[in-house]
Every structure is written in C-alpha cells, then in structure tokens.
Amino acid sequence: MTRLILVRHGESNVTVQRIIGGPRTCTGLSDLGRQQAERLRDRWASTGEVEADVLIASQYPRAYETAQIVAPALGDLPIVRDDGWGEHEPGPVCDGMSYQAFVDTYPDLSSRWDVHDPFATTFPEGETVAAFQFRVGSTVRRTLDQHEGRTIVVACHGGVVDAVLRLALKSPAMGAFEINTVNTSITELLLVKPSTWRLVRYNDHAHLAGLPPATRPA
C-alpha cells in the first residue's frame, strides 16, 4: 500500500507579519516555526515511526525549510521540490498584501470564502478554489503514479491538507468541512485500493507539547 504523510510547515514569518504570503513573498519560518520543525525531527528520530522512501516539499520557502529540518530523521533523503504541492496561489496582485489591506481593498472578495461556488474569484488574478483543488488532486495522482507502494512524506500547507482530505474522504469541494491543521502536524493516509483511502491520523502534533502557541492565521 502507498503511504502518504502530509506535514504542514512550521509557523511562517508571513503569518506572524499578518500578510498574504504567496510564493513571491514567503520568507520561510519564524523562530517558533523552526522550533516546531525541530521537535518533529527529534520525535521521528527517537521513535522511528516513519521510514520514508521519498521526501517532497512545495516551492514555498516555509515548506522547503521545514523539510530541510526534518530530513535528518528520514535518513537525509534528497528533497524533491514540487510546485504542485504549493498553497492556494493568491496571484501577483495580493501576494505580500496585509490581511487588513486585502479586506479593506476587496471587501466583496474577502467574504466569498464562505460561499459555495468554487469557481468564484477569491484573489484577483489568483487561483479559484476549483483550480487549486484540481491542481492538488492532479499532483496527488501524479505522485502516486511515480511512487506506488512507497512511503511519501510531503512538507506542504494547511490548504493542501484540506484539499487532500476532501479528495480522499469524497467530501464537498467547499463548506461544511471545517478543520484546523496545526503547524508541523502529521496527517497520514493509506491508499488501500484504487480510489479508496484510509485516514490513519489527522493533525497529530503531540511533539509540540510545551511550546508557545503559534500565531493564529487570518
């Protein structure tokens, strides 16, 4: 069976700074984010619970840096960068904009996250939810085809975890599916037969015990 382990990146600088951090403006992990990733590395090194065959990271610095930190616990696997695992693309107009500026500039768009139209514009010149989910789904399919029967660890994003779970659990594309994926948490799925997933665990972040709480995303 193919084992897919998704790790949300550690706390990012852009979250602390309260800005929309797309691929153009992401500057990696905060000090706390690095501590979170180090905790995950140390957990995996001591427990041996994950014997990975492949280590993938999105193109965002916060995801790649997370993968770099945990890699020693996985036998220093080479990190494969794959843009398909990137977060919902805000586009060049909003990338780097503060959360408050986005709400002030695009009040109509900022309210659309609660509607049930995945084709509605959420970011000017950015991905629709439908486009984002199609990209993530296509990336999952391609990754499975390339690494069938292996254990795949992916350093990615909260939105990606959401999209993969919707795909795996055959849930609606939008709405009625509220989750809160914690930084450096582990989400594990097994592909038990074609198009049938087993959710082994979601949001496992026991290694963060004792650390300060992360900055809440917008």
LUMKEDREN-198499 format. One line per 4 residues: number of its first residue (from 1); their letters; for each residue x, y, z of N, C-alpha, C. Coordinates in pm, 1 decimal. Example, Ala and Ser with C-alpha at 12.3 -4.5 7.8 and 13.67 -1.06 7.14 Angstrom:
2
1) as) 1319.0,-569.0,780.0,1230.0,-450.0,780.0,1320.0,-330.0,780.0 ~ 1285.0,-225.0,708.0,1367.0,-106.0,714.0,1290.0,3.0,787.0
***
This chain:
218
1) mtrl) 84.0,-119.9,0.0,0.0,0.0,0.0,87.5,124.9,0.0 ~ 39.9,226.5,-66.0,110.5,354.2,-67.6,72.1,433.9,56.2 ~ 172.9,486.2,122.5,153.8,562.2,246.5,187.5,708.3,219.7 ~ 91.4,796.6,242.0,110.3,939.3,217.0,105.0,1012.5,350.6
5) ilvr) 215.3,1079.9,384.6,225.8,1153.1,511.2,244.2,1300.6,478.9 ~ 145.1,1379.9,517.6,146.9,1522.9,493.1,186.7,1595.9,621.0 ~ 283.5,1684.2,609.6,327.9,1764.6,722.6,304.6,1911.5,688.0 ~ 221.2,1976.9,765.6,207.6,2120.6,744.2,336.2,2188.5,791.6
9) hges) 380.4,2288.1,718.4,502.7,2361.0,753.5,493.5,2422.0,893.6 ~ 608.8,2458.3,949.7,611.0,2529.9,1076.8,557.0,2671.0,1061.6 ~ 537.2,2736.1,1175.5,486.2,2874.4,1171.9,574.2,2959.4,1079.6 ~ 509.9,3039.3,996.3,582.5,3117.5,895.4,595.9,3263.6,935.9
13) nvtv) 696.5,3327.9,879.2,713.4,3472.0,900.6,592.2,3549.7,852.1 ~ 535.8,3509.1,738.5,424.7,3586.1,682.7,300.6,3579.1,771.4 ~ 280.7,3465.6,838.8,167.3,3457.5,931.1,188.6,3550.9,1049.7 ~ 308.7,3552.9,1103.3,339.6,3642.3,1215.0,322.6,3788.1,1172.9
17) qrii) 361.1,3818.8,1050.8,352.7,3955.9,999.9,213.9,3993.4,949.5 ~ 121.8,3894.3,946.3,-16.6,3915.2,904.0,-26.1,3961.3,760.0 ~ 46.9,3895.0,673.9,39.9,3925.4,531.2,9.0,3798.4,453.3 ~ -42.7,3818.0,332.1,-71.2,3707.0,242.0,60.9,3664.3,179.6
21) ggpr) 108.9,3550.9,221.1,242.3,3507.3,179.4,237.7,3404.6,69.5 ~ 231.0,3450.8,-52.9,235.8,3361.2,-167.0,378.5,3322.2,-199.6 ~ 400.4,3257.0,-312.3,534.3,3208.6,-345.5,635.2,3320.1,-372.4 ~ 588.0,3440.7,-400.3,678.2,3552.1,-430.9,731.9,3618.8,-305.1
25) tctg) 656.6,3614.5,-196.1,692.2,3693.0,-77.3,717.4,3609.3,47.0 ~ 697.6,3478.5,41.1,725.1,3393.7,156.3,874.1,3399.5,190.5 ~ 904.8,3418.7,317.4,1044.6,3426.8,362.4,1080.8,3315.6,459.9 ~ 1002.1,3209.9,462.4,1039.2,3095.4,543.9,977.3,3096.6,682.5
29) lsdl) 1042.8,3025.4,773.8,987.5,3000.4,905.7,1026.1,3108.3,1006.5 ~ 937.6,3129.7,1102.4,969.0,3212.0,1217.6,1058.4,3132.3,1312.3 ~ 1107.1,3197.6,1418.3,1187.0,3125.0,1517.4,1105.9,3010.8,1577.4 ~ 979.0,3037.9,1607.6,893.7,2932.7,1662.6,871.2,2822.9,1559.4
33) grqq) 855.1,2861.0,1433.7,835.9,2761.9,1328.6,952.9,2666.1,1317.7 ~ 1074.5,2716.6,1334.4,1191.9,2629.3,1331.4,1193.8,2536.3,1453.8 ~ 1154.4,2588.9,1568.3,1146.6,2503.3,1686.7,1044.9,2390.9,1666.5 ~ 932.1,2424.8,1605.6,828.9,2323.1,1580.1,883.2,2212.5,1489.3
37) aerl) 952.7,2252.7,1383.8,1008.0,2153.4,1291.6,1116.7,2070.0,1359.3 ~ 1195.8,2131.6,1445.1,1298.8,2058.0,1519.0,1236.1,1956.4,1613.2 ~ 1122.4,1993.1,1672.8,1051.1,1899.1,1759.6,1004.3,1776.4,1679.0 ~ 952.9,1801.3,1559.6,909.1,1689.9,1475.9,1027.8,1603.4,1436.0
41) rdrw) 1137.6,1665.8,1396.6,1259.8,1591.0,1361.8,1302.8,1501.9,1478.2 ~ 1308.7,1558.8,1598.4,1354.4,1483.1,1714.4,1257.8,1369.5,1748.0 ~ 1128.8,1395.1,1730.4,1030.1,1288.3,1753.9,1053.1,1172.6,1658.6 ~ 1064.7,1202.5,1530.6,1083.1,1095.9,1432.9,1215.5,1023.5,1451.6
45) astg) 1319.3,1098.2,1491.3,1449.8,1035.0,1512.6,1445.1,938.3,1630.1 ~ 1368.8,971.9,1733.2,1365.5,887.5,1852.7,1267.6,771.1,1840.0 ~ 1157.1,791.0,1767.7,1054.6,686.3,1759.3,1071.6,595.0,1638.7 ~ 1130.9,645.8,1532.1,1141.9,567.1,1409.3,1007.9,532.7,1348.0
49) evea) 905.4,612.3,1379.3,769.2,579.8,1333.8,748.2,600.2,1184.7 ~ 837.5,674.4,1121.2,825.3,698.2,977.8,954.7,657.0,908.8 ~ 945.3,559.5,819.5,1058.0,519.8,735.7,1024.1,559.0,592.8 ~ 1063.4,678.3,557.3,1021.6,736.2,429.7,1109.2,687.6,314.8
53) dvli) 1046.1,676.9,199.4,1118.7,648.8,75.7,1141.0,775.1,-6.1 ~ 1051.4,871.2,12.0,1053.3,993.6,-69.1,1020.5,1112.0,21.7 ~ 1092.3,1222.9,4.1,1065.3,1346.6,76.6,1043.3,1457.5,-25.3 ~ 923.1,1515.1,-20.9,883.0,1619.0,-116.3,849.9,1745.4,-39.0
57) asqy) 874.9,1860.6,-98.8,834.7,1988.5,-40.9,779.1,2077.4,-150.3 ~ 685.9,2162.2,-114.0,637.6,2261.1,-210.2,747.1,2363.6,-236.2 ~ 721.4,2452.7,-330.9,821.0,2553.8,-367.3,830.0,2668.0,-267.0 ~ 736.5,2674.8,-173.4,737.1,2784.2,-76.2,852.1,2765.9,23.4
61) pray) 926.9,2872.3,54.1,1037.7,2859.2,148.9,996.6,2800.8,283.4 ~ 876.6,2831.1,331.6,835.6,2779.1,463.1,819.3,2627.0,460.9 ~ 776.6,2572.8,348.9,763.6,2427.4,337.6,900.0,2362.6,314.6 ~ 981.0,2422.3,228.7,1112.5,2365.5,199.6,1201.2,2367.0,323.4
65) etaq) 1195.9,2476.9,399.5,1275.9,2485.9,521.4,1231.6,2380.3,623.4 ~ 1101.4,2356.7,632.4,1051.5,2251.4,720.9,1108.2,2115.8,679.3 ~ 1106.8,2088.2,549.6,1162.1,1961.8,500.4,1311.2,1950.4,530.4 ~ 1383.6,2058.3,515.9,1527.1,2056.1,545.2,1553.8,2019.7,690.8
69) ivap) 1471.5,2072.7,779.4,1493.7,2048.2,921.9,1462.7,1903.2,958.7 ~ 1356.5,1847.0,902.5,1317.9,1710.2,941.2,1395.1,1603.5,863.9 ~ 1461.6,1640.9,755.5,1528.3,1541.9,669.8,1626.5,1450.8,743.1 ~ 1704.9,1500.8,839.7,1799.0,1410.7,907.7,1730.8,1291.9,976.6
73) algd) 1605.9,1309.5,1019.9,1533.7,1199.9,1084.2,1482.4,1098.1,983.4 ~ 1493.1,1131.6,855.0,1446.3,1043.4,748.1,1563.2,992.5,664.7 ~ 1679.9,989.6,724.7,1797.1,939.2,653.5,1854.4,1036.8,554.5 ~ 1827.5,1167.2,575.8,1877.5,1271.7,485.9,1840.8,1244.8,340.0
77) lpiv) 1716.7,1207.7,319.8,1666.9,1190.9,183.5,1680.4,1321.5,105.8 ~ 1708.0,1314.3,-23.1,1705.8,1437.1,-103.4,1563.8,1494.1,-105.6 ~ 1553.7,1625.7,-104.2,1423.1,1691.4,-103.8,1384.1,1723.8,-247.3 ~ 1272.5,1669.2,-288.7,1220.4,1694.4,-422.6,1125.4,1812.9,-414.2
81) rddg) 1155.0,1918.9,-485.7,1066.5,2036.0,-487.8,959.9,2016.1,-593.6 ~ 834.3,2037.8,-555.5,722.6,2015.3,-647.1,619.6,2125.5,-625.6 ~ 606.3,2214.0,-725.9,514.0,2326.9,-716.2,368.5,2282.9,-700.6 ~ 338.2,2161.3,-742.7,200.6,2114.5,-733.7,149.3,2104.3,-592.0
85) wgeh) 241.0,2094.2,-495.0,202.8,2083.9,-354.3,194.6,2221.2,-286.8 ~ 205.4,2329.8,-365.2,201.7,2463.9,-308.7,63.7,2505.0,-258.9 ~ 63.6,2605.0,-173.0,-60.7,2658.1,-117.3,-143.4,2727.1,-224.5 ~ -269.4,2754.0,-192.6,-360.9,2828.6,-279.6,-291.5,2956.2,-327.6
89) epgp) -274.1,2968.8,-458.2,-197.2,3078.1,-519.6,-276.5,3208.9,-516.0 ~ -229.7,3310.3,-440.1,-303.7,3436.0,-433.0,-284.8,3525.8,-554.6 ~ -188.3,3493.5,-640.5,-163.4,3576.2,-757.5,-76.8,3696.3,-724.8 ~ -23.5,3762.5,-826.9,71.5,3871.3,-804.7,10.4,3995.4,-742.8
93) vcdg) -118.9,4015.4,-757.3,-182.3,4137.1,-704.7,-185.9,4135.4,-552.3 ~ -219.2,4021.1,-493.4,-239.3,4013.4,-348.4,-120.8,3953.2,-273.4 ~ -28.7,3893.2,-343.5,87.0,3832.5,-278.2,167.8,3940.7,-206.7 ~ 178.6,3930.9,-74.7,251.0,4029.6,3.9,162.4,4137.3,64.5
97) msyq) 35.9,4137.8,30.7,-58.0,4234.8,86.4,-94.3,4195.4,229.5 ~ -111.0,4293.1,317.3,-152.1,4261.0,453.6,-295.9,4211.8,453.5 ~ -329.4,4132.0,553.7,-466.1,4081.7,563.8,-565.7,4197.7,567.7 ~ -532.7,4298.2,647.5,-626.0,4410.7,662.5,-641.0,4487.8,532.3
101) afvd) -531.1,4505.6,459.7,-539.5,4575.5,331.6,-625.2,4498.0,232.8 ~ -616.9,4364.8,236.4,-698.7,4283.9,146.9,-846.7,4302.1,178.6 ~ -881.3,4297.5,305.8,-1020.7,4315.2,345.4,-1069.8,4454.8,309.4 ~ -985.4,4554.6,330.1,-1024.7,4692.6,300.6,-1036.9,4716.8,150.2
105) typd) -948.5,4655.7,72.4,-945.4,4680.6,-72.5,-1048.9,4596.8,-146.6 ~ -1068.4,4473.7,-99.6,-1159.2,4381.0,-168.9,-1263.8,4324.6,-71.0 ~ -1348.5,4409.4,-16.5,-1445.7,4359.2,82.3,-1539.1,4253.6,25.7 ~ -1574.9,4264.8,-101.1,-1664.2,4164.9,-160.4,-1593.4,4030.4,-177.0
109) lssr) -1467.1,4034.4,-218.8,-1393.1,3910.0,-239.0,-1362.9,3841.1,-106.3 ~ -1330.6,3921.0,-3.8,-1292.7,3861.5,124.0,-1406.9,3786.2,188.9 ~ -1530.2,3813.9,146.1,-1645.1,3743.3,202.5,-1679.4,3617.2,123.9 ~ -1613.7,3595.9,10.0,-1651.0,3483.9,-75.7,-1598.3,3349.6,-27.8
113) wdvh) -1508.9,3349.9,70.8,-1457.6,3223.5,121.1,-1567.8,3141.1,188.0 ~ -1677.1,3206.8,223.3,-1785.5,3136.4,292.0,-1895.3,3089.5,197.2 ~ -1882.8,3118.8,68.7,-1986.4,3078.5,-24.9,-1953.7,2940.2,-80.2 ~ -2044.7,2888.3,-160.1,-2029.3,2750.3,-206.9,-2004.3,2743.2,-357.5
117) dpfa) -1939.8,2843.0,-412.7,-1906.6,2843.3,-554.7,-1755.9,2832.9,-569.7 ~ -1701.7,2715.9,-598.8,-1556.4,2700.8,-607.7,-1495.2,2772.8,-727.9 ~ -1580.0,2821.7,-819.5,-1529.1,2892.2,-937.0,-1529.1,3043.5,-918.5 ~ -1577.1,3091.6,-804.5,-1579.2,3235.7,-778.2,-1437.2,3287.5,-758.5
121) ttfp) -1414.8,3412.6,-793.7,-1284.8,3475.4,-772.7,-1266.0,3502.7,-624.1 ~ -1155.8,3455.0,-569.5,-1122.9,3483.4,-430.0,-1002.4,3576.8,-420.1 ~ -910.3,3568.5,-514.3,-797.4,3660.0,-526.5,-792.9,3711.5,-670.1 ~ -785.0,3843.0,-694.3,-768.4,3891.9,-831.1,-643.3,3830.6,-895.1
125) eget) -660.6,3769.2,-1010.2,-551.5,3704.5,-1084.2,-492.2,3585.1,-1010.5 ~ -560.7,3537.6,-907.3,-514.9,3420.0,-835.0,-598.0,3298.2,-870.0 ~ -568.4,3186.8,-806.2,-641.8,3063.6,-830.7,-782.0,3069.4,-770.5 ~ -876.7,3014.8,-841.1,-1005.1,2985.8,-778.7,-987.9,2861.8,-690.5
129) vaaf) -1083.0,2837.8,-603.8,-1077.7,2716.7,-522.7,-1081.9,2593.3,-612.2 ~ -1161.3,2599.2,-717.0,-1171.0,2485.7,-809.5,-1036.1,2457.0,-875.4 ~ -967.5,2562.1,-919.2,-837.4,2543.7,-983.7,-734.7,2488.9,-885.0 ~ -740.1,2540.3,-763.0,-648.6,2492.8,-659.4,-670.4,2345.1,-631.1
133) qfrv) -793.9,2305.6,-614.1,-821.8,2166.3,-582.4,-790.0,2073.5,-699.8 ~ -811.3,2121.3,-821.3,-774.5,2040.8,-937.9,-623.0,2021.2,-942.1 ~ -548.7,2128.2,-914.2,-402.2,2117.2,-914.8,-354.8,2019.3,-808.1 ~ -406.8,2032.2,-687.4,-364.2,1942.5,-579.9,-403.0,1798.2,-611.5
137) gstv) -525.5,1778.2,-659.6,-568.3,1643.0,-693.9,-482.6,1581.4,-803.0 ~ -449.0,1661.4,-903.7,-363.3,1612.1,-1011.4,-223.6,1578.7,-959.9 ~ -174.7,1659.2,-865.9,-43.2,1634.8,-808.1,-42.2,1507.2,-725.0 ~ -147.5,1484.1,-648.3,-158.6,1359.2,-572.6,-154.9,1240.2,-668.1
141) rrtl) -233.0,1247.8,-775.9,-237.8,1138.2,-872.9,-100.0,1113.7,-933.4 ~ -32.7,1218.9,-973.8,99.9,1205.2,-1034.7,200.2,1148.3,-934.9 ~ 194.1,1196.0,-812.0,286.9,1148.4,-709.4,264.7,1000.1,-680.2 ~ 139.6,959.5,-673.7,110.1,818.1,-650.2,159.2,731.2,-765.2
145) dqhe) 141.5,778.6,-886.4,186.9,702.4,-1002.7,339.2,686.6,-1001.8 ~ 408.6,790.4,-957.8,555.1,787.0,-957.0,612.3,703.1,-843.4 ~ 537.6,692.5,-732.8,593.1,629.1,-612.7,498.1,524.4,-554.2 ~ 437.8,447.6,-639.5,341.4,346.2,-596.0,404.6,248.4,-496.3
149) grti) 332.6,221.8,-387.4,377.3,125.8,-288.7,483.6,176.8,-193.3 ~ 512.5,305.5,-198.2,619.0,361.0,-114.9,560.6,451.1,-6.7 ~ 645.0,493.3,86.1,605.9,588.7,189.7,655.4,726.6,147.6 ~ 561.4,817.7,131.0,590.4,950.5,77.3,561.3,1054.9,185.2
153) vvac) 660.8,1134.0,219.9,642.6,1245.0,313.6,642.9,1374.8,234.0 ~ 541.4,1457.6,257.5,529.5,1584.5,185.2,519.7,1699.5,285.0 ~ 613.2,1792.7,278.7,604.7,1916.3,356.0,522.2,2015.6,274.4 ~ 405.1,2048.9,325.4,312.7,2128.7,244.1,239.2,2231.6,331.0
157) hggv) 110.2,2247.4,310.7,36.3,2361.4,365.0,-100.6,2319.1,416.5 ~ -157.1,2403.5,502.9,-288.5,2373.7,557.3,-395.0,2359.0,450.9 ~ -391.9,2446.3,351.5,-489.6,2437.5,243.5,-473.7,2310.5,162.4 ~ -351.7,2265.1,147.0,-326.6,2141.1,72.9,-380.0,2022.1,151.3
161) vdav) -355.6,2020.3,281.6,-409.0,1911.6,364.0,-561.1,1908.0,352.9 ~ -623.4,2025.1,359.0,-769.1,2034.7,343.7,-813.5,1973.9,210.4 ~ -746.3,2012.6,102.8,-785.2,1965.6,-30.6,-766.3,1814.6,-44.1 ~ -656.9,1762.2,9.9,-632.5,1617.8,0.9,-736.8,1540.7,81.0
165) lrla) -771.9,1590.1,198.9,-872.8,1521.7,278.8,-1008.2,1522.8,209.2 ~ -1043.9,1634.7,147.8,-1170.2,1639.6,74.1,-1170.6,1535.9,-38.7 ~ -1057.3,1524.3,-106.3,-1045.4,1425.6,-213.4,-1053.8,1283.3,-157.7 ~ -976.7,1257.1,-52.9,-968.8,1121.4,-0.3,-1099.9,1076.5,63.7
169) lksp) -1167.3,1170.2,130.9,-1292.0,1136.2,200.7,-1415.7,1161.4,115.4 ~ -1391.9,1201.8,-9.7,-1501.4,1226.6,-103.8,-1602.8,1325.9,-45.8 ~ -1547.9,1434.8,8.7,-1629.3,1539.4,69.7,-1653.0,1652.9,-29.6 ~ -1750.6,1742.2,-2.2,-1776.7,1855.4,-91.5,-1654.0,1944.2,-107.6
173) amga) -1646.5,2011.2,-220.5,-1531.5,2095.9,-250.4,-1521.7,2215.7,-156.4 ~ -1634.6,2266.6,-109.5,-1634.1,2383.2,-21.8,-1740.1,2365.5,86.4 ~ -1719.0,2432.1,200.1,-1819.3,2436.8,304.6,-1834.8,2307.6,381.9 ~ -1894.4,2316.8,499.8,-1932.3,2201.4,582.5,-1815.5,2107.7,609.6
177) fein) -1695.5,2163.5,618.9,-1577.4,2079.1,638.1,-1469.8,2164.8,702.4 ~ -1492.1,2205.1,825.0,-1400.1,2295.5,892.7,-1297.6,2215.2,971.5 ~ -1170.1,2235.9,938.3,-1062.0,2169.7,1010.0,-957.9,2275.0,1046.3 ~ -872.7,2242.6,1138.5,-769.3,2335.6,1183.3,-637.7,2260.6,1191.3
181) tvnt) -565.6,2260.8,1082.6,-440.9,2185.3,1073.1,-327.6,2264.8,1137.1 ~ -269.2,2208.9,1241.4,-168.4,2277.2,1321.6,-32.3,2269.1,1252.9 ~ 51.4,2370.0,1276.6,186.6,2370.6,1221.0,264.1,2245.1,1258.7 ~ 329.8,2186.7,1163.2,411.3,2064.4,1171.3,331.8,1942.5,1216.8
185) site) 200.0,1949.0,1209.7,120.6,1831.0,1242.8,132.0,1726.7,1132.4 ~ 105.1,1602.8,1170.0,115.7,1488.4,1080.1,-24.5,1442.7,1041.5 ~ -47.9,1432.3,911.9,-170.5,1371.9,860.3,-129.2,1254.1,773.1 ~ -179.3,1137.2,804.5,-134.2,1014.7,737.7,-251.2,941.9,673.5
189) lllv) -232.6,903.7,547.0,-333.7,828.0,474.2,-269.3,707.2,407.3 ~ -345.9,600.0,397.0,-303.9,480.3,324.3,-396.5,459.2,205.8 ~ -339.0,438.1,89.3,-418.5,402.8,-27.6,-434.9,251.0,-26.5 ~ -548.6,204.5,22.1,-567.4,61.4,44.1,-609.6,-12.9,-82.3
193) kpst) -674.5,58.5,-173.1,-705.7,6.1,-305.4,-736.8,125.7,-393.2 ~ -745.9,110.5,-524.3,-765.2,226.2,-611.5,-882.2,313.8,-567.3 ~ -852.2,442.1,-548.7,-952.0,543.5,-512.0,-1012.5,523.5,-373.3 ~ -950.7,440.2,-290.2,-1000.9,418.2,-154.6,-888.6,442.6,-54.4
197) wrlv) -908.5,545.1,27.3,-808.8,584.0,125.9,-853.0,545.4,266.2 ~ -756.7,515.5,350.7,-780.4,500.9,493.3,-711.3,616.9,564.2 ~ -787.7,694.0,640.6,-729.7,802.5,718.4,-676.0,743.4,848.3 ~ -544.4,738.6,860.9,-479.9,679.4,977.7,-475.9,778.8,1093.5
201) rynd) -440.5,902.4,1063.6,-438.8,1007.5,1165.9,-444.6,1144.0,1098.5 ~ -502.1,1237.0,1172.1,-508.5,1375.1,1124.7,-461.2,1467.5,1236.6 ~ -374.7,1565.0,1202.9,-338.9,1673.9,1294.6,-264.0,1624.9,1419.0 ~ -184.1,1521.8,1404.4,-105.1,1470.3,1515.7,9.4,1568.2,1542.7
205) hahl) 0.3,1640.2,1654.7,104.2,1737.5,1687.5,150.1,1723.2,1832.9 ~ 156.4,1599.8,1879.6,197.2,1573.8,2017.6,336.9,1627.9,2047.3 ~ 421.3,1635.6,1945.3,558.5,1683.8,1964.5,567.3,1831.6,1999.3 ~ 457.3,1904.8,1987.4,458.9,2048.7,2017.2,427.6,2079.0,2163.0
209) aglp) 404.5,1977.1,2243.2,369.5,1999.2,2383.9,475.7,2085.0,2452.9 ~ 429.9,2190.1,2520.6,520.2,2277.3,2594.0,568.6,2398.9,2517.6 ~ 550.8,2400.5,2384.6,590.0,2517.4,2306.1,481.6,2625.2,2314.9 ~ 519.4,2751.5,2296.1,417.7,2857.9,2293.7,320.3,2835.4,2178.9
213) patr) 197.2,2885.0,2192.0,102.4,2870.8,2081.5,147.9,2951.3,1960.3 ~ 117.2,2898.6,1843.6,152.5,2969.1,1718.9,57.6,3084.2,1695.2 ~ 100.2,3177.6,1611.6,13.2,3287.5,1570.0,-104.4,3232.4,1492.3 ~ -223.7,3276.2,1527.3,-341.8,3226.1,1458.0,-347.6,3287.1,1317.9
217) pa) -371.9,3202.8,1214.9,-387.4,3257.2,1080.2,-515.8,3337.1,1068.6 ~ -522.3,3420.9,965.2,-642.2,3502.6,944.9,-758.2,3413.9,905.6
***
